[in-house]
Amino acid sequence: MYIRKMSQQDIEFALTLTTTEGWGSIKLDFEELLAFDPQGCFIAEFSDEPIGMICTTPYNSFGFVSNLIVLREHRNKKLGTELMKHALEYLERKHVVSHLLDGVMKAISLYERFGFEKRHKSLRLEGYVEPKESADIRYMTAGDLDDIDQFDTKFFGASRKRFIESRLRHFPKLCKVLDINGELAGYIMGSERSGFIRIGPWVMKNNHEQAEDLLRDFALEVDGMPLQIGVLKNNRRALQIFQKHKFAQKSFSWRMMRGPKGNWTFSDHLYAICSAARG
């Protein structure tokens, strides 16, 4: 097996893999990962044919591993192990010392062999919300990006500005902010998928009682499509909102971590993850 850098030409193969797994990825997901770090995603080849992939998202002292998939006919040959070694060595060369991922159950034992430990369940929920306009909520604009970046970094632990900027550019109607007395109190973003709207990221400051207002105002833009969201189980405030609106759990993975422990990405101000690939 040979492991090489992923390129734009590999995205269709990557989408074939995620579609087979039922992950609902879109082309933009991989375009954003490659734009964030052109060196950080990898393709495994055998006899010059692609057979698997893995991606990384290096922030500062921490980063994510994601999209570890090997074609079914090439599994049980320790290829996933080799891809994991390659990705983790890449992060270490980037001086990323704490590594995170969202692991599905069938891969937990592999991740544990690399020293990853379970932290919280990462839930995937789906449901509908009755729309309701709020006077304190407006569309996000490009002029908000610097403030959003500072706000988001405070709670996430690193800058996601490139991802946020891309989501605003591609899905402007699905990006809204909550202002209280002229001060940023929260924001929510979404992306359109095949048959549903995925929410994330979604971050609140201290105005937790108005989080539901932000969600219901966001629902004005979805034309009745179902909403899907990923949220860590430690965020009780967020889960209370989803339970109130009868969101159903579709699946779950485990947010796992290796290396020095920190509170990055675990803040209860994070009402929705951006994605499993980037937190």
C-alpha positions as CSV (number, residue, x, y, z in Angstrom):
1,M,0.0,0.0,0.0
2,Y,1.2,3.5,-0.8
3,I,-0.1,6.6,1.0
4,R,-0.1,10.0,-0.8
5,K,-1.6,13.4,-0.4
6,M,-5.2,13.9,-1.4
7,S,-5.9,16.3,-4.2
8,Q,-9.0,17.9,-5.6
9,Q,-9.2,15.1,-8.2
10,D,-9.7,12.6,-5.4
11,I,-12.8,14.2,-4.0
12,E,-15.2,12.1,-6.1
13,F,-13.6,8.9,-4.7
14,A,-13.8,10.3,-1.2
15,L,-17.5,11.0,-1.6
16,T,-18.0,7.4,-2.9
17,L,-16.5,6.2,0.4
18,T,-18.6,8.4,2.6
19,T,-21.8,7.7,0.7
20,T,-21.2,3.9,1.2
21,E,-20.9,4.6,4.9
22,G,-24.1,6.7,4.9
23,W,-22.3,9.8,6.3
24,G,-24.0,12.4,4.1
25,S,-20.8,14.3,3.1
26,I,-20.8,16.8,0.3
27,K,-18.1,18.0,-2.1
28,L,-17.7,21.2,-0.1
29,D,-16.7,19.3,3.0
30,F,-13.5,18.0,1.3
31,E,-12.9,21.3,-0.5
32,E,-12.9,23.1,2.8
33,L,-10.6,20.5,4.4
34,L,-8.1,20.8,1.5
35,A,-8.3,24.6,1.6
36,F,-7.7,24.6,5.4
37,D,-4.6,22.4,5.0
38,P,-3.7,21.2,1.5
39,Q,-1.2,18.7,3.0
40,G,-3.4,17.2,5.6
41,C,-5.6,14.7,3.8
42,F,-4.4,11.4,2.4
43,I,-5.3,8.6,0.0
44,A,-4.2,5.0,0.2
45,E,-3.4,3.2,-3.1
46,F,-2.9,-0.4,-4.1
47,S,-1.7,-1.2,-7.6
48,D,-2.2,2.5,-8.5
49,E,-5.9,2.4,-7.5
50,P,-7.3,4.3,-4.5
51,I,-8.6,2.0,-1.8
52,G,-8.9,4.3,1.3
53,M,-8.5,7.7,2.9
54,I,-8.0,9.6,6.1
55,C,-8.1,13.4,6.9
56,T,-6.6,15.6,9.5
57,T,-7.5,19.1,10.7
58,P,-4.6,20.7,12.6
59,Y,-5.5,23.7,14.6
60,N,-2.8,24.8,17.1
61,S,-1.9,22.4,19.9
62,F,-4.8,20.2,19.1
63,G,-6.3,18.8,15.9
64,F,-8.8,16.3,14.5
65,V,-8.5,13.0,12.6
66,S,-11.4,12.0,10.4
67,N,-12.8,10.2,7.4
68,L,-10.9,7.0,8.0
69,I,-12.5,4.6,5.4
70,V,-11.1,1.7,3.5
71,L,-12.9,-0.1,0.7
72,R,-14.7,-3.1,2.0
73,E,-12.8,-5.6,-0.1
74,H,-9.5,-4.3,1.3
75,R,-10.5,-4.4,5.0
76,N,-9.0,-6.6,7.7
77,K,-5.5,-6.1,6.3
78,K,-4.3,-3.5,8.8
79,L,-4.6,-0.8,6.2
80,G,-6.6,1.4,8.6
81,T,-3.8,1.0,11.1
82,E,-1.3,2.2,8.6
83,L,-3.5,5.2,7.6
84,M,-3.9,6.1,11.3
85,K,-0.1,6.0,11.9
86,H,0.4,8.2,8.8
87,A,-2.2,10.8,10.0
88,L,-0.9,10.9,13.6
89,E,2.7,11.3,12.4
90,Y,1.6,14.2,10.2
91,L,-0.1,15.9,13.1
92,E,3.0,15.4,15.3
93,R,5.2,16.9,12.7
94,K,2.9,19.9,12.8
95,H,3.5,20.1,16.6
96,V,-0.1,19.1,17.3
97,V,0.1,17.3,20.6
98,S,-3.5,16.5,21.4
99,H,-5.5,14.5,18.9
100,L,-9.3,14.2,18.8
101,L,-11.8,12.3,16.7
102,D,-15.4,11.1,16.5
103,G,-15.1,7.3,16.4
104,V,-17.9,4.9,15.3
105,M,-18.3,1.8,17.4
106,K,-16.7,-0.6,15.0
107,A,-13.5,1.5,15.0
108,I,-13.2,2.1,18.7
109,S,-10.8,-0.8,19.4
110,L,-8.4,0.6,16.7
111,Y,-8.4,4.0,18.1
112,E,-7.9,2.7,21.6
113,R,-4.8,0.9,20.4
114,F,-3.4,4.3,19.5
115,G,-4.1,5.6,22.9
116,F,-7.4,7.4,22.3
117,E,-9.8,7.5,25.2
118,K,-13.5,8.1,25.2
119,R,-14.6,11.5,26.5
120,H,-18.3,12.0,25.6
121,K,-20.8,10.5,23.2
122,S,-21.2,12.6,20.0
123,L,-24.9,12.4,19.2
124,R,-26.5,12.7,15.7
125,L,-30.0,14.0,16.0
126,E,-32.8,14.8,13.5
127,G,-36.0,16.7,13.8
128,Y,-38.2,19.7,12.9
129,V,-38.6,23.0,14.6
130,E,-41.6,25.4,14.3
131,P,-40.2,28.6,12.8
132,K,-40.5,31.9,14.7
133,E,-38.9,35.2,13.9
134,S,-37.0,37.1,16.6
135,A,-36.2,40.8,16.6
136,D,-32.7,40.2,18.1
137,I,-31.6,37.9,15.2
138,R,-30.3,38.9,11.8
139,Y,-28.4,37.4,8.9
140,M,-24.6,37.2,9.3
141,T,-22.5,39.4,7.0
142,A,-18.9,39.3,5.9
143,G,-18.4,42.3,8.2
144,D,-19.1,40.0,11.2
145,L,-16.4,37.5,10.4
146,D,-13.6,39.0,12.6
147,D,-16.0,39.3,15.6
148,I,-17.4,35.8,15.0
149,D,-13.8,34.4,14.8
150,Q,-12.9,36.0,18.2
151,F,-16.1,34.8,19.7
152,D,-15.9,31.3,18.3
153,T,-12.2,30.9,19.3
154,K,-12.9,31.7,22.9
155,F,-15.2,28.7,23.2
156,F,-13.8,26.3,20.7
157,G,-10.2,26.8,21.5
158,A,-8.8,27.7,18.1
159,S,-9.7,29.7,15.0
160,R,-12.2,28.1,12.6
161,K,-12.4,31.3,10.5
162,R,-11.7,29.6,7.2
163,F,-14.5,27.2,7.7
164,I,-16.9,29.8,9.0
165,E,-16.1,32.1,6.0
166,S,-16.7,29.3,3.6
167,R,-20.1,28.4,5.1
168,L,-21.2,32.0,4.9
169,R,-20.1,32.3,1.3
170,H,-21.9,29.1,0.2
171,F,-25.0,29.2,2.5
172,P,-25.6,32.9,3.4
173,K,-29.3,32.4,4.3
174,L,-28.3,29.7,6.8
175,C,-26.0,31.9,8.8
176,K,-27.5,34.0,11.5
177,V,-26.3,36.0,14.6
178,L,-28.0,36.9,17.9
179,D,-27.3,40.5,19.0
180,I,-28.2,41.7,22.5
181,N,-27.8,45.4,23.0
182,G,-25.4,45.6,20.1
183,E,-23.2,42.8,21.4
184,L,-22.7,39.4,19.8
185,A,-24.5,36.8,22.0
186,G,-24.5,33.8,19.6
187,Y,-24.4,32.5,16.1
188,I,-25.7,29.6,14.1
189,M,-24.8,28.2,10.7
190,G,-26.1,25.5,8.4
191,S,-25.4,23.7,5.2
192,E,-27.8,22.1,2.7
193,R,-27.4,18.4,2.1
194,S,-29.3,15.8,0.1
195,G,-32.8,16.1,1.6
196,F,-31.9,17.8,4.9
197,I,-30.2,20.8,6.5
198,R,-27.2,20.2,8.8
199,I,-26.8,22.7,11.6
200,G,-23.3,23.5,12.8
201,P,-21.4,25.2,14.1
202,W,-23.8,26.8,16.7
203,V,-22.2,28.8,19.6
204,M,-23.9,30.7,22.4
205,K,-22.3,33.1,24.9
206,N,-24.2,33.4,28.2
207,N,-27.7,34.0,26.8
208,H,-28.6,30.4,26.9
209,E,-32.3,31.2,27.4
210,Q,-32.3,32.7,23.9
211,A,-30.7,29.7,22.2
212,E,-34.1,28.3,21.3
213,D,-35.0,31.7,19.7
214,L,-31.9,31.4,17.5
215,L,-32.9,27.9,16.4
216,R,-36.5,28.8,15.6
217,D,-35.4,31.9,13.6
218,F,-33.0,29.7,11.7
219,A,-35.8,27.3,10.9
220,L,-37.5,30.2,8.8
221,E,-34.9,29.4,6.1
222,V,-35.2,25.6,5.7
223,D,-38.5,25.3,3.8
224,G,-39.8,22.5,6.0
225,M,-36.7,20.3,5.5
226,P,-35.6,18.1,8.4
227,L,-32.7,19.4,10.5
228,Q,-29.8,17.3,11.5
229,I,-27.3,18.2,14.2
230,G,-24.3,16.8,16.0
231,V,-23.9,17.6,19.6
232,L,-21.8,16.3,22.5
233,K,-23.8,14.6,25.2
234,N,-22.2,16.8,27.9
235,N,-24.1,19.8,26.6
236,R,-27.3,19.5,28.7
237,R,-28.7,22.9,27.7
238,A,-28.6,22.0,24.0
239,L,-30.1,18.6,24.6
240,Q,-33.0,20.1,26.5
241,I,-33.9,22.1,23.5
242,F,-33.7,19.1,21.1
243,Q,-35.7,17.0,23.5
244,K,-38.4,19.7,23.8
245,H,-38.7,19.7,20.0
246,K,-38.7,15.9,19.9
247,F,-35.5,15.4,17.9
248,A,-34.7,11.7,17.4
249,Q,-31.3,10.2,17.8
250,K,-30.2,8.7,14.5
251,S,-26.8,7.5,15.6
252,F,-23.8,8.3,17.8
253,S,-20.1,8.1,17.9
254,W,-17.5,8.7,20.7
255,R,-15.5,11.9,20.9
256,M,-12.1,10.5,21.8
257,M,-8.8,12.1,22.7
258,R,-5.2,11.2,23.0
259,G,-2.3,13.3,24.4
260,P,-2.5,16.2,26.9
261,K,-6.0,16.8,28.1
262,G,-7.7,20.1,27.6
263,N,-11.2,21.6,27.4
264,W,-10.9,22.4,23.7
265,T,-14.1,21.6,21.8
266,F,-15.9,20.4,25.0
267,S,-17.4,23.7,26.1
268,D,-21.1,23.6,26.8
269,H,-21.3,26.9,24.8
270,L,-21.0,24.7,21.7
271,Y,-24.6,23.8,20.9
272,A,-23.6,22.0,17.7
273,I,-20.4,20.6,16.3
274,C,-19.3,21.9,12.8
275,S,-18.6,18.3,11.7
276,A,-16.8,15.2,12.9
277,A,-13.8,16.3,10.8
278,R,-13.3,19.6,12.4
279,G,-15.1,19.7,15.7
